[in-house]
Amino acid sequence: MSLMPAEAKASLEDNFVNYTHSIAKGADGKRYIVAEQYKIVADGMGIALSALEGGRGPSVSKGKIGNLLVFELDPPSKALGREVLPERPL
């Protein structure tokens, strides 16, 4: 958790979870870890439609996407850097 930038720590406190998409090794021996933050939230429209249709409506939850995280590690796996790509609304 000490490697996490302030923006990412705030998201973790808001119950976001980190999902690791991939770990890649570069030609220079460095490793890159790409992770995305997400959480499951209630869907107001889904809840309303489900109530109107007697529980047979659409899903009452949805996934909310957070930040994209990229960590850079040197060959002995010591952290060199990190980058946070903030969430962008669609």
Residue pairs with C-beta under 8 A, 6 or more apart in sequence:
1 9
1 12
3 71
3 79
3 82
4 12
4 82
5 82
5 84
7 67
7 84
7 86
8 18
8 37
8 67
8 69
8 84
11 37
11 66
11 67
12 18
12 37
14 39
15 39
16 37
16 38
16 39
16 66
16 67
17 37
17 38
17 39
18 35
18 36
18 37
18 69
19 35
19 36
19 37
19 38
20 33
20 34
20 35
21 34
21 35
21 36
22 33
22 34
23 31
23 32
23 33
23 34
24 31
24 32
24 34
25 31
25 32
26 32
29 74
29 75
30 72
30 73
30 74
30 75
30 80
31 72
31 73
31 75
31 77
32 70
32 71
32 72
32 73
33 69
33 70
33 71
33 73
34 68
34 69
34 70
35 68
35 69
35 70
35 71
36 65
36 66
36 67
36 68
36 69
37 65
37 66
37 67
37 68
37 69
37 87
38 63
38 64
38 65
38 66
39 63
39 64
39 66
40 61
40 62
40 63
40 64
41 61
41 62
41 63
41 64
42 60
42 61
43 58
43 59
43 60
43 61
43 62
45 58
46 57
46 58
46 59
46 60
46 61
46 62
47 60
49 57
49 58
50 56
50 57
50 58
50 60
51 57
65 87
66 87
67 84
67 85
67 86
67 87
68 84
68 85
69 82
69 83
69 84
69 85
70 82
70 83
70 85
71 79
71 81
71 82
72 79
72 80
72 81
72 82
72 83
73 79
73 80
74 80
